[in-house]
Amino acid sequence: MTEQGNRGRGRPRAKKSNPDYTTLTTYIRKDTYKELKKRCVDLDMEMSEIVQHLLDKWLDSDHQ
């Protein structure tokens, strides 16, 4: 078996084609976006990971 055979075929399913995900469009300040983009590169993370984490945290807190 080749190395590729061990991983399975093709790339992993993208969020765009994953039924567990949906698209969110929102407006944020340009300076916030630029800083987020820099930090994502530094941390090797996707913006969607950070947004998901922050939204989960906010939803778990008591906002009434």
Backbone bond lengths (Angstrom), bond angles and torsions (degrees), N, CA, C in turn:
res aa  C-N    CA-C-N  psi(-1)  N-CA   C-N-CA  omega(-1)  CA-C   N-CA-C  phi
1 M - - - 1.458 - - 1.523 110.25 -
2 T 1.302 117.35 139.07 1.464 120.78 178.13 1.512 110.14 -81.90
3 E 1.342 115.29 168.31 1.466 119.16 176.90 1.517 110.59 -58.85
4 Q 1.329 116.42 -40.37 1.455 119.74 -179.21 1.522 110.52 -63.75
5 G 1.329 117.14 -35.17 1.459 121.04 178.65 1.513 112.26 -62.06
6 N 1.313 117.66 -31.12 1.461 121.38 179.41 1.522 112.27 -71.22
7 R 1.327 116.82 -29.13 1.457 121.15 -176.91 1.519 112.27 -85.85
8 G 1.296 117.62 -16.85 1.453 119.88 -173.02 1.512 109.32 98.89
9 R 1.303 115.95 -176.92 1.458 119.97 -175.53 1.511 111.29 -96.11
10 G 1.323 115.63 135.14 1.456 121.15 173.94 1.515 113.98 70.44
11 R 1.327 112.55 -171.37 1.467 119.83 179.96 1.508 110.47 -83.60
12 P 1.351 117.06 159.91 1.458 118.76 174.59 1.527 110.25 -63.76
13 R 1.305 116.58 155.17 1.462 122.40 -178.57 1.526 110.13 -60.91
14 A 1.316 115.92 130.06 1.463 121.57 178.99 1.522 109.96 -77.65
15 K 1.325 115.25 154.92 1.468 119.96 178.88 1.518 110.97 -59.25
16 K 1.318 116.30 -34.48 1.465 120.82 -178.42 1.526 111.91 -59.42
17 S 1.322 116.82 -35.69 1.460 120.03 -179.23 1.525 112.83 -100.23
18 N 1.328 117.36 2.30 1.463 121.83 -179.98 1.530 109.17 -87.72
19 P 1.323 118.53 122.38 1.468 120.98 -177.79 1.532 113.84 -66.47
20 D 1.320 118.31 -12.80 1.467 121.39 178.18 1.526 112.51 -80.39
21 Y 1.328 117.32 -5.78 1.466 122.22 -177.62 1.513 110.81 -119.36
22 T 1.329 115.38 154.06 1.450 122.54 173.66 1.519 108.80 -136.59
23 T 1.318 116.61 167.61 1.456 121.38 -178.98 1.524 110.06 -92.44
24 L 1.322 115.98 140.13 1.457 122.94 176.23 1.525 107.57 -125.92
25 T 1.308 116.38 126.37 1.459 121.06 175.79 1.515 107.74 -114.71
26 T 1.315 115.68 131.33 1.456 119.92 -178.30 1.528 109.09 -148.47
27 Y 1.299 115.54 166.66 1.465 121.47 178.06 1.515 109.67 -108.97
28 I 1.323 115.33 130.99 1.467 121.59 173.00 1.521 107.24 -133.65
29 R 1.321 115.46 161.73 1.469 119.67 179.17 1.531 110.29 -64.08
30 K 1.308 115.93 147.64 1.465 121.52 -179.71 1.518 112.01 -59.64
31 D 1.339 116.76 -41.26 1.462 119.09 -179.03 1.534 110.96 -64.88
32 T 1.325 116.95 -35.39 1.466 120.86 177.07 1.523 110.04 -65.57
33 Y 1.316 116.54 -44.36 1.462 121.42 179.69 1.533 111.36 -60.77
34 K 1.326 116.66 -44.92 1.460 120.70 -179.43 1.526 111.37 -62.30
35 E 1.315 116.61 -42.99 1.465 120.49 179.57 1.528 110.93 -67.70
36 L 1.313 116.85 -41.07 1.464 120.99 177.06 1.524 110.55 -60.26
37 K 1.302 116.45 -45.24 1.454 121.84 -179.57 1.526 110.85 -59.76
38 K 1.346 116.85 -44.97 1.471 121.59 178.12 1.519 111.13 -60.26
39 R 1.320 115.87 -46.82 1.470 119.37 -177.00 1.524 111.89 -68.05
40 C 1.315 116.60 -34.26 1.465 119.65 176.58 1.526 110.71 -62.37
41 V 1.308 116.73 -41.59 1.463 120.74 177.32 1.527 109.51 -64.16
42 D 1.328 116.90 -46.70 1.466 121.18 -178.83 1.529 111.77 -60.74
43 L 1.326 116.49 -38.27 1.472 121.36 -176.50 1.524 113.16 -94.22
44 D 1.329 116.96 -1.90 1.465 122.03 -176.71 1.533 110.74 53.28
45 M 1.339 114.65 50.76 1.463 121.63 179.63 1.519 109.12 -125.98
46 E 1.316 115.98 157.07 1.450 121.23 173.85 1.529 109.28 -89.68
47 M 1.327 115.86 147.89 1.462 120.10 177.64 1.522 110.78 -57.48
48 S 1.315 116.54 -38.44 1.462 119.65 -178.19 1.531 112.03 -62.92
49 E 1.337 117.63 -31.66 1.470 120.74 176.57 1.528 110.73 -63.52
50 I 1.314 115.61 -43.70 1.461 120.83 -178.31 1.520 110.61 -68.68
51 V 1.321 117.00 -45.10 1.467 120.74 178.62 1.524 109.64 -61.10
52 Q 1.332 118.19 -44.65 1.465 121.62 179.13 1.529 110.72 -59.03
53 H 1.328 116.36 -46.43 1.467 120.86 179.72 1.535 111.16 -59.36
54 L 1.319 116.05 -47.60 1.474 119.96 -178.21 1.526 111.65 -66.43
55 L 1.319 117.65 -40.01 1.469 120.23 178.22 1.526 111.11 -66.79
56 D 1.324 117.64 -41.36 1.468 120.48 176.51 1.526 110.92 -59.58
57 K 1.314 115.20 -44.52 1.470 120.70 179.87 1.532 110.25 -62.13
58 W 1.319 117.35 -44.60 1.453 122.10 -179.40 1.528 110.41 -65.38
59 L 1.322 117.20 -43.00 1.470 120.71 -179.71 1.530 112.44 -67.13
60 D 1.322 116.70 -30.30 1.471 120.48 178.85 1.523 112.50 -76.88
61 S 1.321 117.34 -18.14 1.465 119.74 -179.83 1.532 109.62 -85.29
62 D 1.289 115.71 169.43 1.466 121.33 -175.85 1.529 109.27 -92.54
63 H 1.328 116.96 97.59 1.466 123.06 177.85 1.511 109.00 -114.55
64 Q 1.311 115.61 94.32 1.472 118.70 -179.55 1.496 111.07 -121.44
